[in-house]
Amino acid sequence: MGDESLTAIGRALSETDPGLVMASMMAEALGRLRLALNHPDLRAVARISMASHILDELSPGLHEPGHADPAGPIADAADAASRIALRLRHHPGPATAALEGFAGEPLRVKNRDEITRAPCDADRLRLPLRRGDVIYDRAADLITLSGVPCAHVRLVVVRQLLPEDVAAGLASDLPFGTLCGSRLARRGRAAEIAADGGVVSAALLVLDGQIAGYAAEEVTAGFCAHVARSR
């Protein structure tokens, strides 16, 4: 029986027996922690950060609320990178929206390399797959409408879990977060400043309440410098 089944049973029982709420939360936490600790695009420190964030989300009242963005102008590229990492770590919505806030303009997908494939063993460790499910795996660049490179991104989602309009839009230049809008939530978020001065981040993707995949972003140092110059 998979983690999602355990979670569903725990939630159903907790509706009639409040004493089972904790069991339900533990089942959900274990499932998400397994996905986070097997994430392929994060270093060990970032995986621990993601696991900590998952525990915070599933233990309301036992941790501090989300951090507010720092006030005041952005001093330089390093300050911009720090603020971008902070926003990606604490913003529960699509990463696209967070990055567009810094860009000051919409982002578009360019230079895509995509494939629809059978799940691999690593996918089975991270995602709630069912018999017959296939994986949509895309690497691409995010570029602003004015042509400023923003980030290299990777998207891995279960194709069968995508709404029809989202699946149809995958061939367009719209980022996945734009296609999904408010239906998409990022859980187990992790972000850190990279050695080159950019930002690397990753999160589990929850679409319409169901874990549907994961995404990773490599925000360029050039974009951080652009943000610092434009603020």
C-alpha atoms as an extended CHARMM CRD file, in Angstrom:
* protein
*
       231  EXT
         1         1  MET       CA              0.0000000000        0.0000000000        0.0000000000  PROA      1               0.0000000000
         2         2  GLY       CA              1.5170000000        3.3600000000       -1.0430000000  PROA      2               0.0000000000
         3         3  ASP       CA              1.9870000000        6.5020000000        0.9920000000  PROA      3               0.0000000000
         4         4  GLU       CA             -0.9150000000        8.2440000000       -0.7320000000  PROA      4               0.0000000000
         5         5  SER       CA             -3.2470000000        5.3710000000        0.2410000000  PROA      5               0.0000000000
         6         6  LEU       CA             -2.1280000000        5.6120000000        3.8410000000  PROA      6               0.0000000000
         7         7  THR       CA             -2.7670000000        9.3390000000        3.8050000000  PROA      7               0.0000000000
         8         8  ALA       CA             -6.2430000000        8.9250000000        2.3320000000  PROA      8               0.0000000000
         9         9  ILE       CA             -7.1880000000        6.2840000000        4.9090000000  PROA      9               0.0000000000
        10        10  GLY       CA             -5.8270000000        8.4290000000        7.7360000000  PROA      10              0.0000000000
        11        11  ARG       CA             -7.8010000000       11.4450000000        6.5950000000  PROA      11              0.0000000000
        12        12  ALA       CA            -11.0110000000        9.4820000000        6.1470000000  PROA      12              0.0000000000
        13        13  LEU       CA            -10.7800000000        7.9520000000        9.6030000000  PROA      13              0.0000000000
        14        14  SER       CA             -9.8630000000       11.2480000000       11.2170000000  PROA      14              0.0000000000
        15        15  GLU       CA            -13.2060000000       12.6940000000       10.1400000000  PROA      15              0.0000000000
        16        16  THR       CA            -14.8860000000       10.4710000000       12.7270000000  PROA      16              0.0000000000
        17        17  ASP       CA            -12.0160000000        9.9760000000       15.1710000000  PROA      17              0.0000000000
        18        18  PRO       CA             -9.9860000000       13.1310000000       15.9690000000  PROA      18              0.0000000000
        19        19  GLY       CA             -7.3920000000       10.9210000000       17.6510000000  PROA      19              0.0000000000
        20        20  LEU       CA             -6.2560000000        9.7390000000       14.2170000000  PROA      20              0.0000000000
        21        21  VAL       CA             -5.3730000000       13.2030000000       12.9110000000  PROA      21              0.0000000000
        22        22  MET       CA             -1.7550000000       12.8100000000       14.0180000000  PROA      22              0.0000000000
        23        23  ALA       CA             -1.4790000000        9.4390000000       12.2770000000  PROA      23              0.0000000000
        24        24  SER       CA             -2.7600000000       11.0200000000        9.0700000000  PROA      24              0.0000000000
        25        25  MET       CA             -0.2370000000       13.8560000000        9.3010000000  PROA      25              0.0000000000
        26        26  MET       CA              2.6110000000       11.4330000000        9.9540000000  PROA      26              0.0000000000
        27        27  ALA       CA              1.6680000000        9.3220000000        6.9280000000  PROA      27              0.0000000000
        28        28  GLU       CA              1.6390000000       12.4090000000        4.7210000000  PROA      28              0.0000000000
        29        29  ALA       CA              4.9180000000       13.6800000000        6.1710000000  PROA      29              0.0000000000
        30        30  LEU       CA              6.6820000000       10.3620000000        5.5520000000  PROA      30              0.0000000000
        31        31  GLY       CA              5.5260000000       10.2790000000        1.9640000000  PROA      31              0.0000000000
        32        32  ARG       CA              6.7160000000       13.8020000000        1.2370000000  PROA      32              0.0000000000
        33        33  LEU       CA              9.9860000000       13.3520000000        3.1070000000  PROA      33              0.0000000000
        34        34  ARG       CA             10.7960000000       10.3130000000        0.9840000000  PROA      34              0.0000000000
        35        35  LEU       CA             10.2110000000       12.3650000000       -2.1620000000  PROA      35              0.0000000000
        36        36  ALA       CA             12.3730000000       15.2150000000       -0.8590000000  PROA      36              0.0000000000
        37        37  LEU       CA             15.3090000000       13.0850000000        0.2720000000  PROA      37              0.0000000000
        38        38  ASN       CA             15.4430000000       11.3150000000       -3.1100000000  PROA      38              0.0000000000
        39        39  HSD       CA             15.3300000000       14.5670000000       -5.1050000000  PROA      39              0.0000000000
        40        40  PRO       CA             17.9060000000       14.3230000000       -7.9420000000  PROA      40              0.0000000000
        41        41  ASP       CA             18.6480000000       18.0140000000       -8.4060000000  PROA      41              0.0000000000
        42        42  LEU       CA             19.6200000000       19.0660000000       -4.8890000000  PROA      42              0.0000000000
        43        43  ARG       CA             22.7420000000       18.8160000000       -2.8070000000  PROA      43              0.0000000000
        44        44  ALA       CA             22.5600000000       17.3090000000        0.6700000000  PROA      44              0.0000000000
        45        45  VAL       CA             22.1660000000       20.6600000000        2.4530000000  PROA      45              0.0000000000
        46        46  ALA       CA             19.2560000000       21.6450000000        0.2110000000  PROA      46              0.0000000000
        47        47  ARG       CA             17.5700000000       18.2600000000        0.6810000000  PROA      47              0.0000000000
        48        48  ILE       CA             17.6910000000       18.7750000000        4.4410000000  PROA      48              0.0000000000
        49        49  SER       CA             16.2470000000       22.2700000000        3.9530000000  PROA      49              0.0000000000
        50        50  MET       CA             13.4140000000       20.8230000000        1.8730000000  PROA      50              0.0000000000
        51        51  ALA       CA             12.7160000000       18.1230000000        4.4770000000  PROA      51              0.0000000000
        52        52  SER       CA             12.6360000000       20.7650000000        7.2240000000  PROA      52              0.0000000000
        53        53  HSD       CA             10.1670000000       22.8430000000        5.2280000000  PROA      53              0.0000000000
        54        54  ILE       CA              7.8910000000       19.8330000000        4.7490000000  PROA      54              0.0000000000
        55        55  LEU       CA              7.8420000000       19.2080000000        8.4980000000  PROA      55              0.0000000000
        56        56  ASP       CA              7.0250000000       22.8930000000        9.0690000000  PROA      56              0.0000000000
        57        57  GLU       CA              4.0950000000       22.7330000000        6.6330000000  PROA      57              0.0000000000
        58        58  LEU       CA              2.6740000000       19.6320000000        8.2690000000  PROA      58              0.0000000000
        59        59  SER       CA              3.0270000000       20.8610000000       11.8500000000  PROA      59              0.0000000000
        60        60  PRO       CA              1.0440000000       24.1210000000       11.9580000000  PROA      60              0.0000000000
        61        61  GLY       CA              1.5630000000       26.1990000000       15.0530000000  PROA      61              0.0000000000
        62        62  LEU       CA              4.9420000000       24.6200000000       15.8060000000  PROA      62              0.0000000000
        63        63  HSD       CA              7.0440000000       26.9050000000       13.6050000000  PROA      63              0.0000000000
        64        64  GLU       CA              7.3510000000       30.5210000000       12.5880000000  PROA      64              0.0000000000
        65        65  PRO       CA              5.1170000000       31.8480000000        9.8130000000  PROA      65              0.0000000000
        66        66  GLY       CA              6.5160000000       32.5680000000        6.3560000000  PROA      66              0.0000000000
        67        67  HSD       CA              9.1890000000       35.2180000000        6.2000000000  PROA      67              0.0000000000
        68        68  ALA       CA              8.3520000000       38.5930000000        4.6930000000  PROA      68              0.0000000000
        69        69  ASP       CA             10.5590000000       39.9370000000        1.9180000000  PROA      69              0.0000000000
        70        70  PRO       CA             13.2390000000       42.3650000000        3.1470000000  PROA      70              0.0000000000
        71        71  ALA       CA             12.3610000000       46.0320000000        2.8380000000  PROA      71              0.0000000000
        72        72  GLY       CA             14.4180000000       48.6120000000        1.0110000000  PROA      72              0.0000000000
        73        73  PRO       CA             16.2110000000       48.7620000000       -2.3350000000  PROA      73              0.0000000000
        74        74  ILE       CA             18.3270000000       45.8960000000       -3.6320000000  PROA      74              0.0000000000
        75        75  ALA       CA             21.9680000000       46.7700000000       -3.0330000000  PROA      75              0.0000000000
        76        76  ASP       CA             23.7590000000       44.5590000000       -5.5580000000  PROA      76              0.0000000000
        77        77  ALA       CA             23.6500000000       41.2180000000       -7.3850000000  PROA      77              0.0000000000
        78        78  ALA       CA             24.4760000000       39.2750000000       -4.2150000000  PROA      78              0.0000000000
        79        79  ASP       CA             21.5880000000       40.9680000000       -2.3980000000  PROA      79              0.0000000000
        80        80  ALA       CA             19.3030000000       40.1780000000       -5.3430000000  PROA      80              0.0000000000
        81        81  ALA       CA             20.3440000000       36.5100000000       -5.2580000000  PROA      81              0.0000000000
        82        82  SER       CA             19.6740000000       36.3570000000       -1.5200000000  PROA      82              0.0000000000
        83        83  ARG       CA             16.1860000000       37.8340000000       -1.9660000000  PROA      83              0.0000000000
        84        84  ILE       CA             15.3580000000       35.5650000000       -4.9000000000  PROA      84              0.0000000000
        85        85  ALA       CA             16.3940000000       32.5010000000       -2.8710000000  PROA      85              0.0000000000
        86        86  LEU       CA             14.3050000000       33.6940000000        0.0720000000  PROA      86              0.0000000000
        87        87  ARG       CA             11.2470000000       34.2730000000       -2.1420000000  PROA      87              0.0000000000
        88        88  LEU       CA             11.5380000000       30.8740000000       -3.8500000000  PROA      88              0.0000000000
        89        89  ARG       CA             11.9490000000       29.1810000000       -0.4780000000  PROA      89              0.0000000000
        90        90  HSD       CA              8.8360000000       30.7320000000        1.0550000000  PROA      90              0.0000000000
        91        91  HSD       CA              6.5340000000       31.4710000000       -1.8880000000  PROA      91              0.0000000000
        92        92  PRO       CA              3.9870000000       28.5920000000       -2.0510000000  PROA      92              0.0000000000
        93        93  GLY       CA              2.7440000000       29.4230000000       -5.5480000000  PROA      93              0.0000000000
        94        94  PRO       CA              4.4130000000       28.8560000000       -8.9260000000  PROA      94              0.0000000000
        95        95  ALA       CA              8.0910000000       29.7820000000       -9.1500000000  PROA      95              0.0000000000
        96        96  THR       CA              7.2590000000       31.5800000000      -12.3960000000  PROA      96              0.0000000000
        97        97  ALA       CA              5.1940000000       34.1690000000      -10.5400000000  PROA      97              0.0000000000
        98        98  ALA       CA              7.9590000000       34.7280000000       -7.9950000000  PROA      98              0.0000000000
        99        99  LEU       CA             10.5840000000       35.2350000000      -10.6970000000  PROA      99              0.0000000000
       100       100  GLU       CA              8.3110000000       37.4860000000      -12.7560000000  PROA      100             0.0000000000
       101       101  GLY       CA              8.0020000000       39.6870000000       -9.6890000000  PROA      101             0.0000000000
       102       102  PHE       CA             11.7490000000       40.2860000000       -9.8060000000  PROA      102             0.0000000000
       103       103  ALA       CA             11.8800000000       40.5330000000      -13.6090000000  PROA      103             0.0000000000
       104       104  GLY       CA              9.0790000000       43.0790000000      -13.7630000000  PROA      104             0.0000000000
       105       105  GLU       CA              7.7470000000       41.3990000000      -16.8940000000  PROA      105             0.0000000000
       106       106  PRO       CA              6.3980000000       38.0010000000      -18.0420000000  PROA      106             0.0000000000
       107       107  LEU       CA              8.6290000000       35.0020000000      -18.6720000000  PROA      107             0.0000000000
       108       108  ARG       CA              8.5200000000       32.6310000000      -21.6120000000  PROA      108             0.0000000000
       109       109  VAL       CA              9.9120000000       29.1410000000      -22.2770000000  PROA      109             0.0000000000
       110       110  LYS       CA             12.7030000000       28.9110000000      -24.8700000000  PROA      110             0.0000000000
       111       111  ASN       CA             15.2470000000       26.3410000000      -26.0710000000  PROA      111             0.0000000000
       112       112  ARG       CA             13.1960000000       23.3900000000      -24.9000000000  PROA      112             0.0000000000
       113       113  ASP       CA             14.4050000000       19.7970000000      -24.7680000000  PROA      113             0.0000000000
       114       114  GLU       CA             11.4700000000       17.5540000000      -23.9210000000  PROA      114             0.0000000000
       115       115  ILE       CA             10.4570000000       13.9260000000      -23.9100000000  PROA      115             0.0000000000
       116       116  THR       CA              7.5040000000       11.8210000000      -22.8430000000  PROA      116             0.0000000000
       117       117  ARG       CA              8.8710000000        8.6070000000      -21.3890000000  PROA      117             0.0000000000
       118       118  ALA       CA              8.1480000000        5.6430000000      -19.1980000000  PROA      118             0.0000000000
       119       119  PRO       CA              8.8430000000        6.1730000000      -15.4820000000  PROA      119             0.0000000000
       120       120  CYS       CA             12.3080000000        5.2110000000      -14.2940000000  PROA      120             0.0000000000
       121       121  ASP       CA             13.1560000000        3.7510000000      -10.8920000000  PROA      121             0.0000000000
       122       122  ALA       CA             13.9940000000        7.2210000000       -9.5490000000  PROA      122             0.0000000000
       123       123  ASP       CA             10.5440000000        8.4890000000      -10.5990000000  PROA      123             0.0000000000
       124       124  ARG       CA              8.8910000000        5.6330000000       -8.7320000000  PROA      124             0.0000000000
       125       125  LEU       CA             10.7110000000        6.6600000000       -5.5570000000  PROA      125             0.0000000000
       126       126  ARG       CA              9.5690000000       10.2650000000       -5.8490000000  PROA      126             0.0000000000
       127       127  LEU       CA              6.1230000000       10.2740000000       -7.4370000000  PROA      127             0.0000000000
       128       128  PRO       CA              2.7610000000        8.5560000000       -6.7500000000  PROA      128             0.0000000000
       129       129  LEU       CA              2.7120000000        6.5960000000      -10.0160000000  PROA      129             0.0000000000
       130       130  ARG       CA              0.0190000000        4.1960000000      -11.1680000000  PROA      130             0.0000000000
       131       131  ARG       CA              0.1160000000        1.4710000000      -13.7860000000  PROA      131             0.0000000000
       132       132  GLY       CA              0.2030000000        3.0100000000      -17.2520000000  PROA      132             0.0000000000
       133       133  ASP       CA              1.3850000000        6.4730000000      -16.1490000000  PROA      133             0.0000000000
       134       134  VAL       CA              3.9940000000        8.2590000000      -18.2800000000  PROA      134             0.0000000000
       135       135  ILE       CA              6.3790000000       11.0910000000      -17.4590000000  PROA      135             0.0000000000
       136       136  TYR       CA              6.6630000000       14.4290000000      -19.2420000000  PROA      136             0.0000000000
       137       137  ASP       CA             10.2790000000       15.5590000000      -18.7570000000  PROA      137             0.0000000000
       138       138  ARG       CA             11.3610000000       18.9880000000      -20.0130000000  PROA      138             0.0000000000
       139       139  ALA       CA             14.5020000000       21.0850000000      -19.7160000000  PROA      139             0.0000000000
       140       140  ALA       CA             14.2690000000       24.6640000000      -20.9760000000  PROA      140             0.0000000000
       141       141  ASP       CA             15.3060000000       28.2600000000      -20.4640000000  PROA      141             0.0000000000
       142       142  LEU       CA             13.0990000000       30.9610000000      -18.9900000000  PROA      142             0.0000000000
       143       143  ILE       CA             13.6210000000       34.2840000000      -20.7480000000  PROA      143             0.0000000000
       144       144  THR       CA             11.8400000000       37.5960000000      -20.1920000000  PROA      144             0.0000000000
       145       145  LEU       CA              9.7570000000       39.1250000000      -22.9790000000  PROA      145             0.0000000000
       146       146  SER       CA             12.4960000000       41.7000000000      -23.4690000000  PROA      146             0.0000000000
       147       147  GLY       CA             15.0730000000       38.9360000000      -23.9600000000  PROA      147             0.0000000000
       148       148  VAL       CA             16.8450000000       38.7500000000      -20.5870000000  PROA      148             0.0000000000
       149       149  PRO       CA             17.8500000000       35.1470000000      -19.6800000000  PROA      149             0.0000000000
       150       150  CYS       CA             16.3710000000       34.2870000000      -16.2850000000  PROA      150             0.0000000000
       151       151  ALA       CA             16.8220000000       30.6030000000      -15.4480000000  PROA      151             0.0000000000
       152       152  HSD       CA             17.3820000000       27.1080000000      -16.7280000000  PROA      152             0.0000000000
       153       153  VAL       CA             14.5220000000       24.9540000000      -15.4990000000  PROA      153             0.0000000000
       154       154  ARG       CA             13.6150000000       21.2880000000      -15.3960000000  PROA      154             0.0000000000
       155       155  LEU       CA             10.0490000000       20.0400000000      -15.1400000000  PROA      155             0.0000000000
       156       156  VAL       CA              9.0880000000       16.4240000000      -14.4210000000  PROA      156             0.0000000000
       157       157  VAL       CA              5.3650000000       15.6650000000      -14.1560000000  PROA      157             0.0000000000
       158       158  VAL       CA              3.0220000000       12.7020000000      -14.4390000000  PROA      158             0.0000000000
       159       159  ARG       CA              1.2100000000       13.2930000000      -17.7340000000  PROA      159             0.0000000000
       160       160  GLN       CA             -2.0350000000       11.6170000000      -16.6120000000  PROA      160             0.0000000000
       161       161  LEU       CA             -2.3720000000       14.0180000000      -13.6820000000  PROA      161             0.0000000000
       162       162  LEU       CA             -2.4360000000       17.1420000000      -15.8560000000  PROA      162             0.0000000000
       163       163  PRO       CA             -5.7500000000       18.8820000000      -16.6020000000  PROA      163             0.0000000000
       164       164  GLU       CA             -6.5860000000       18.9600000000      -20.3120000000  PROA      164             0.0000000000
       165       165  ASP       CA             -5.8530000000       22.6660000000      -20.7240000000  PROA      165             0.0000000000
       166       166  VAL       CA             -2.4580000000       22.3420000000      -19.0210000000  PROA      166             0.0000000000
       167       167  ALA       CA             -1.5030000000       19.3010000000      -21.1010000000  PROA      167             0.0000000000
       168       168  ALA       CA             -2.5340000000       21.1260000000      -24.2890000000  PROA      168             0.0000000000
       169       169  GLY       CA             -0.4270000000       24.1490000000      -23.3320000000  PROA      169             0.0000000000
       170       170  LEU       CA              2.8120000000       22.2270000000      -22.8320000000  PROA      170             0.0000000000
       171       171  ALA       CA              3.7050000000       22.7970000000      -26.4890000000  PROA      171             0.0000000000
       172       172  SER       CA              3.3920000000       26.5930000000      -26.1140000000  PROA      172             0.0000000000
       173       173  ASP       CA              5.9900000000       29.0320000000      -24.8020000000  PROA      173             0.0000000000
       174       174  LEU       CA              4.0620000000       29.5800000000      -21.5710000000  PROA      174             0.0000000000
       175       175  PRO       CA              5.8360000000       28.3830000000      -18.3900000000  PROA      175             0.0000000000
       176       176  PHE       CA              4.1900000000       25.5250000000      -16.5060000000  PROA      176             0.0000000000
       177       177  GLY       CA              3.3880000000       27.7830000000      -13.5620000000  PROA      177             0.0000000000
       178       178  THR       CA              1.5870000000       30.1990000000      -15.8720000000  PROA      178             0.0000000000
       179       179  LEU       CA             -0.4450000000       27.3700000000      -17.4080000000  PROA      179             0.0000000000
       180       180  CYS       CA             -1.5040000000       26.0700000000      -13.9790000000  PROA      180             0.0000000000
       181       181  GLY       CA             -2.0020000000       29.3800000000      -12.1730000000  PROA      181             0.0000000000
       182       182  SER       CA             -3.5700000000       29.1240000000       -8.7220000000  PROA      182             0.0000000000
       183       183  ARG       CA             -4.1570000000       25.3900000000       -9.1410000000  PROA      183             0.0000000000
       184       184  LEU       CA             -0.4350000000       24.7920000000       -8.6120000000  PROA      184             0.0000000000
       185       185  ALA       CA              1.2620000000       24.7840000000       -5.2120000000  PROA      185             0.0000000000
       186       186  ARG       CA              4.9150000000       24.1640000000       -4.4320000000  PROA      186             0.0000000000
       187       187  ARG       CA              5.6390000000       22.0210000000       -1.3850000000  PROA      187             0.0000000000
       188       188  GLY       CA              8.9290000000       20.9990000000        0.1830000000  PROA      188             0.0000000000
       189       189  ARG       CA             10.5210000000       24.1310000000       -1.2280000000  PROA      189             0.0000000000
       190       190  ALA       CA             14.3080000000       24.5470000000       -1.1060000000  PROA      190             0.0000000000
       191       191  ALA       CA             16.5440000000       27.2880000000       -2.5090000000  PROA      191             0.0000000000
       192       192  GLU       CA             20.1430000000       28.3590000000       -2.0120000000  PROA      192             0.0000000000
       193       193  ILE       CA             22.7110000000       30.7020000000       -3.5340000000  PROA      193             0.0000000000
       194       194  ALA       CA             24.9080000000       28.8920000000       -6.0590000000  PROA      194             0.0000000000
       195       195  ALA       CA             28.6940000000       29.0970000000       -6.2240000000  PROA      195             0.0000000000
       196       196  ASP       CA             28.5110000000       31.2660000000       -9.3650000000  PROA      196             0.0000000000
       197       197  GLY       CA             26.2720000000       33.8420000000       -7.6790000000  PROA      197             0.0000000000
       198       198  GLY       CA             22.9980000000       32.5690000000       -9.0860000000  PROA      198             0.0000000000
       199       199  VAL       CA             20.2850000000       30.6430000000       -7.2480000000  PROA      199             0.0000000000
       200       200  VAL       CA             19.3090000000       26.9720000000       -7.3840000000  PROA      200             0.0000000000
       201       201  SER       CA             15.9080000000       25.8620000000       -6.1630000000  PROA      201             0.0000000000
       202       202  ALA       CA             13.5330000000       22.9160000000       -6.3100000000  PROA      202             0.0000000000
       203       203  ALA       CA             10.1130000000       21.8970000000       -5.0500000000  PROA      203             0.0000000000
       204       204  LEU       CA              7.4760000000       19.2170000000       -5.2480000000  PROA      204             0.0000000000
       205       205  LEU       CA              4.5540000000       20.2430000000       -7.4520000000  PROA      205             0.0000000000
       206       206  VAL       CA              1.0310000000       19.8030000000       -6.1140000000  PROA      206             0.0000000000
       207       207  LEU       CA             -1.6310000000       20.2550000000       -8.7820000000  PROA      207             0.0000000000
       208       208  ASP       CA             -5.2740000000       20.3580000000       -7.6990000000  PROA      208             0.0000000000
       209       209  GLY       CA             -4.2500000000       18.8600000000       -4.3470000000  PROA      209             0.0000000000
       210       210  GLN       CA             -2.2920000000       15.9160000000       -5.8120000000  PROA      210             0.0000000000
       211       211  ILE       CA              1.5000000000       15.5560000000       -5.9520000000  PROA      211             0.0000000000
       212       212  ALA       CA              2.0520000000       15.5730000000       -9.7090000000  PROA      212             0.0000000000
       213       213  GLY       CA              5.7790000000       16.0620000000      -10.1440000000  PROA      213             0.0000000000
       214       214  TYR       CA              8.7300000000       18.2370000000       -9.2420000000  PROA      214             0.0000000000
       215       215  ALA       CA             10.6330000000       21.1450000000      -10.7030000000  PROA      215             0.0000000000
       216       216  ALA       CA             14.0880000000       22.6530000000      -10.3530000000  PROA      216             0.0000000000
       217       217  GLU       CA             15.3500000000       26.0940000000      -11.2950000000  PROA      217             0.0000000000
       218       218  GLU       CA             18.8660000000       27.4290000000      -11.8710000000  PROA      218             0.0000000000
       219       219  VAL       CA             18.5190000000       31.2140000000      -11.7860000000  PROA      219             0.0000000000
       220       220  THR       CA             21.4800000000       32.8140000000      -13.5570000000  PROA      220             0.0000000000
       221       221  ALA       CA             23.9250000000       35.1950000000      -11.9050000000  PROA      221             0.0000000000
       222       222  GLY       CA             23.2740000000       37.5030000000      -14.8540000000  PROA      222             0.0000000000
       223       223  PHE       CA             19.5970000000       37.6940000000      -13.9690000000  PROA      223             0.0000000000
       224       224  CYS       CA             20.4680000000       38.5560000000      -10.3630000000  PROA      224             0.0000000000
       225       225  ALA       CA             22.6830000000       41.3680000000      -11.6660000000  PROA      225             0.0000000000
       226       226  HSD       CA             19.8680000000       42.5200000000      -13.9560000000  PROA      226             0.0000000000
       227       227  VAL       CA             17.4510000000       42.6400000000      -11.0050000000  PROA      227             0.0000000000
       228       228  ALA       CA             19.9460000000       44.6970000000       -8.9720000000  PROA      228             0.0000000000
       229       229  ARG       CA             20.4140000000       47.1890000000      -11.8300000000  PROA      229             0.0000000000
       230       230  SER       CA             16.7070000000       47.5880000000      -12.4770000000  PROA      230             0.0000000000
       231       231  ARG       CA             15.6490000000       48.2070000000       -8.8610000000  PROA      231             0.0000000000
